[in-house]
Amino acid sequence: MQLTTASQIDGRGSNGRGWKYRSAIYGALGTVEIEDQIEAIRQVIKKYPFLDARRLSVFGWSYGGFAAALMAERAPEAFFKCAISVAPVANFQYYGNASYFSS
């Protein structure tokens, strides 16, 4: 029998914690929120040693797909066994609110 666990991490830039928390990614998408995700996963593995760190995967859709691809790229070699990036943002010119981007 194989056990599966899942987690959802609300790092800097996510909604629901006020402007100071959310504004950390203003003009800097793909930076601190990616670092937060990777660090949170490290902490989860440390806290729950029954998790198999050799079998980690990451999944994301739309902006999450963009984030999943960046996490796979920026994490230490072989950190993720699998990265699934569904419909990632490939051109920010066509994505959401342009106020998030630096000129």
Backbone as CSV, one residue per row, in Angstrom:
resi,resn,N_x,N_y,N_z,CA_x,CA_y,CA_z,C_x,C_y,C_z
1,MET,0.837,-1.180,0.000,0.000,0.000,0.000,0.883,1.246,0.000
2,GLN,0.561,2.188,-0.858,1.307,3.442,-0.948,0.484,4.562,-0.320
3,LEU,1.100,5.311,0.533,0.431,6.460,1.132,0.813,7.721,0.377
4,THR,-0.130,8.610,0.246,0.108,9.876,-0.425,-0.285,11.005,0.508
5,THR,0.516,12.020,0.560,0.171,13.219,1.330,0.220,14.417,0.394
6,ALA,-0.523,15.431,0.746,-0.543,16.661,-0.050,-0.538,17.850,0.894
7,SER,0.030,18.927,0.440,-0.010,20.159,1.233,-0.216,21.341,0.298
8,GLN,-0.814,22.371,0.840,-0.989,23.629,0.119,-0.343,24.702,0.975
9,ILE,0.596,25.412,0.402,1.400,26.371,1.153,1.059,27.784,0.710
10,ASP,0.697,28.616,1.664,0.410,30.019,1.373,1.626,30.856,1.744
11,GLY,2.518,31.016,0.793,3.722,31.811,1.007,3.467,33.284,0.762
12,ARG,4.517,34.054,0.832,4.396,35.485,0.561,3.777,35.696,-0.813
13,GLY,2.907,36.668,-0.894,2.234,36.977,-2.140,0.832,36.418,-2.230
14,SER,0.468,35.491,-1.349,-0.875,34.918,-1.414,-1.894,35.845,-0.743
15,ASN,-3.147,35.627,-1.068,-4.240,36.462,-0.556,-4.591,36.134,0.886
16,GLY,-5.341,37.043,1.507,-5.938,36.765,2.800,-5.117,37.155,4.014
17,ARG,-3.965,37.774,3.823,-3.130,38.141,4.968,-2.760,39.616,4.963
18,GLY,-3.442,40.373,4.150,-3.188,41.808,4.113,-2.187,42.204,3.043
19,TRP,-2.150,43.506,2.801,-1.328,44.041,1.711,0.166,43.832,1.935
20,LYS,0.645,43.979,3.157,2.086,43.832,3.408,2.572,42.442,2.978
21,TYR,1.812,41.440,3.318,2.166,40.057,2.968,2.051,39.834,1.466
22,ARG,0.976,40.340,0.896,0.728,40.142,-0.532,1.689,40.955,-1.396
23,SER,2.057,42.138,-0.938,2.883,43.036,-1.754,4.330,42.574,-1.894
24,ALA,4.713,41.523,-1.199,6.094,41.024,-1.290,6.471,40.623,-2.709
25,ILE,5.480,40.304,-3.531,5.772,39.907,-4.915,5.468,41.020,-5.914
26,TYR,5.056,42.165,-5.420,4.703,43.277,-6.312,5.916,43.655,-7.154
27,GLY,5.795,43.530,-8.461,6.903,43.818,-9.369,7.992,42.764,-9.373
28,ALA,7.747,41.636,-8.714,8.798,40.618,-8.587,8.222,39.205,-8.598
29,LEU,7.274,38.946,-9.488,6.706,37.598,-9.563,7.800,36.573,-9.860
30,GLY,7.649,35.409,-9.250,8.614,34.336,-9.483,9.851,34.434,-8.615
31,THR,9.771,35.153,-7.516,10.939,35.307,-6.637,10.641,34.729,-5.255
32,VAL,10.246,35.585,-4.321,10.105,35.154,-2.926,9.049,34.078,-2.719
33,GLU,7.987,34.088,-3.533,6.956,33.064,-3.346,7.490,31.681,-3.711
34,ILE,8.408,31.613,-4.645,9.024,30.337,-5.021,9.959,29.874,-3.900
35,GLU,10.748,30.795,-3.381,11.630,30.473,-2.247,10.817,29.968,-1.061
36,ASP,9.683,30.632,-0.776,8.830,30.224,0.345,8.303,28.805,0.166
37,GLN,7.893,28.464,-1.045,7.362,27.125,-1.304,8.426,26.056,-1.044
38,ILE,9.610,26.269,-1.570,10.692,25.289,-1.402,11.077,25.163,0.067
39,GLU,11.206,26.286,0.753,11.575,26.254,2.174,10.482,25.594,3.013
40,ALA,9.229,25.866,2.705,8.135,25.240,3.452,8.159,23.726,3.280
41,ILE,8.437,23.260,2.085,8.525,21.814,1.853,9.670,21.220,2.667
42,ARG,10.788,21.913,2.725,11.907,21.435,3.565,11.468,21.299,5.027
43,GLN,10.717,22.286,5.514,10.263,22.264,6.903,9.252,21.140,7.149
44,VAL,8.371,20.902,6.198,7.398,19.815,6.331,8.124,18.471,6.408
45,ILE,9.113,18.274,5.554,9.886,17.023,5.568,10.616,16.857,6.898
46,LYS,11.151,17.941,7.401,11.868,17.897,8.682,10.913,17.560,9.833
47,LYS,9.711,18.139,9.795,8.737,17.930,10.870,8.114,16.537,10.826
48,TYR,7.941,15.992,9.637,7.291,14.693,9.467,8.258,13.717,8.802
49,PRO,9.139,13.093,9.583,10.188,12.241,9.013,9.669,10.997,8.290
50,PHE,8.403,10.648,8.476,7.856,9.495,7.751,7.646,9.805,6.265
51,LEU,7.709,11.079,5.883,7.586,11.437,4.470,8.868,11.067,3.736
52,ASP,8.724,10.535,2.558,9.868,10.108,1.760,10.335,11.269,0.883
53,ALA,11.402,11.912,1.286,11.923,13.086,0.578,12.423,12.747,-0.820
54,ARG,12.610,11.467,-1.107,13.065,11.060,-2.443,11.919,10.952,-3.438
55,ARG,10.687,11.176,-2.975,9.524,10.988,-3.842,8.614,12.214,-3.847
56,LEU,9.210,13.375,-3.845,8.441,14.622,-3.848,8.010,15.005,-5.256
57,SER,6.825,15.556,-5.347,6.384,16.122,-6.621,5.736,17.471,-6.345
58,VAL,5.612,18.248,-7.389,4.977,19.556,-7.289,4.016,19.682,-8.465
59,PHE,2.866,20.309,-8.207,1.827,20.459,-9.221,1.300,21.880,-9.179
60,GLY,1.042,22.438,-10.336,0.425,23.756,-10.386,-0.298,23.989,-11.697
61,TRP,-1.305,24.863,-11.633,-2.129,25.196,-12.797,-2.134,26.704,-12.968
62,SER,-1.992,27.196,-14.173,-1.963,28.628,-14.496,-0.748,29.258,-13.812
63,TYR,-0.947,30.226,-12.913,0.224,30.781,-12.239,0.928,29.698,-11.421
64,GLY,0.145,28.787,-10.859,0.734,27.664,-10.135,1.581,26.774,-11.029
65,GLY,1.203,26.666,-12.295,2.014,25.921,-13.261,3.342,26.602,-13.502
66,PHE,3.297,27.919,-13.607,4.521,28.721,-13.715,5.384,28.506,-12.475
67,ALA,4.748,28.558,-11.298,5.474,28.378,-10.039,6.057,26.972,-9.925
68,ALA,5.308,25.958,-10.337,5.803,24.575,-10.275,7.052,24.406,-11.129
69,ALA,7.034,24.985,-12.318,8.211,24.893,-13.195,9.408,25.609,-12.578
70,LEU,9.177,26.783,-11.993,10.281,27.504,-11.344,10.810,26.750,-10.134
71,MET,9.913,26.130,-9.371,10.360,25.360,-8.213,11.264,24.214,-8.654
72,ALA,10.874,23.533,-9.722,11.698,22.431,-10.230,13.049,22.937,-10.713
73,GLU,13.054,24.115,-11.302,14.302,24.684,-11.811,15.215,25.152,-10.681
74,ARG,14.652,25.775,-9.665,15.461,26.429,-8.627,15.793,25.563,-7.425
75,ALA,15.045,24.503,-7.223,15.322,23.628,-6.084,16.620,22.875,-6.337
76,PRO,17.251,22.413,-5.266,18.480,21.631,-5.449,18.229,20.443,-6.372
77,GLU,19.281,20.007,-7.019,19.183,18.898,-7.965,18.479,17.700,-7.337
78,ALA,17.537,17.150,-8.065,16.780,15.957,-7.665,15.889,16.184,-6.449
79,PHE,15.587,17.425,-6.111,14.690,17.701,-4.981,13.295,17.185,-5.298
80,PHE,12.821,17.451,-6.505,11.510,16.965,-6.926,11.677,15.804,-7.893
81,LYS,10.973,14.737,-7.627,10.974,13.583,-8.531,10.139,13.887,-9.769
82,CYS,9.122,14.730,-9.592,8.208,15.039,-10.681,7.668,16.460,-10.501
83,ALA,7.576,17.197,-11.583,6.948,18.522,-11.571,5.901,18.553,-12.674
84,ILE,4.673,18.888,-12.306,3.578,18.952,-13.269,3.145,20.404,-13.387
85,SER,3.306,20.942,-14.572,2.994,22.341,-14.845,1.881,22.388,-15.890
86,VAL,0.646,22.611,-15.437,-0.510,22.597,-16.330,-0.879,24.026,-16.719
87,ALA,-0.973,24.282,-18.001,-1.362,25.592,-18.541,-0.620,26.734,-17.850
88,PRO,0.719,26.663,-17.805,1.465,27.706,-17.094,1.393,29.047,-17.819
89,VAL,1.596,30.101,-17.071,1.700,31.422,-17.674,3.011,31.442,-18.442
90,ALA,2.925,31.635,-19.735,4.118,31.640,-20.580,4.475,33.041,-21.050
91,ASN,3.511,33.941,-21.011,3.747,35.317,-21.434,2.951,36.237,-20.515
92,PHE,3.643,36.918,-19.630,2.964,37.760,-18.646,2.285,38.980,-19.259
93,GLN,2.553,39.259,-20.502,1.862,40.348,-21.188,0.354,40.070,-21.224
94,TYR,-0.013,38.806,-21.240,-1.417,38.420,-21.347,-1.993,37.899,-20.031
95,TYR,-1.295,38.096,-18.938,-1.726,37.519,-17.665,-2.244,38.590,-16.722
96,GLY,-3.460,38.470,-16.311,-4.044,39.237,-15.220,-3.766,40.721,-15.191
97,ASN,-3.424,41.191,-14.023,-3.288,42.609,-13.740,-1.854,43.074,-13.960
98,ALA,-1.655,43.936,-14.906,-0.309,44.410,-15.259,0.365,45.174,-14.131
99,SER,-0.375,45.589,-13.100,0.233,46.355,-12.005,1.216,45.524,-11.188
100,TYR,1.206,44.207,-11.344,2.147,43.362,-10.616,3.537,43.348,-11.227
101,PHE,3.687,43.923,-12.375,4.936,43.805,-13.105,5.698,45.107,-13.113
102,SER,7.002,44.999,-13.011,7.835,46.193,-13.124,7.961,46.549,-14.596
103,SER,8.244,47.801,-14.865,8.334,48.225,-16.268,9.730,48.028,-16.807
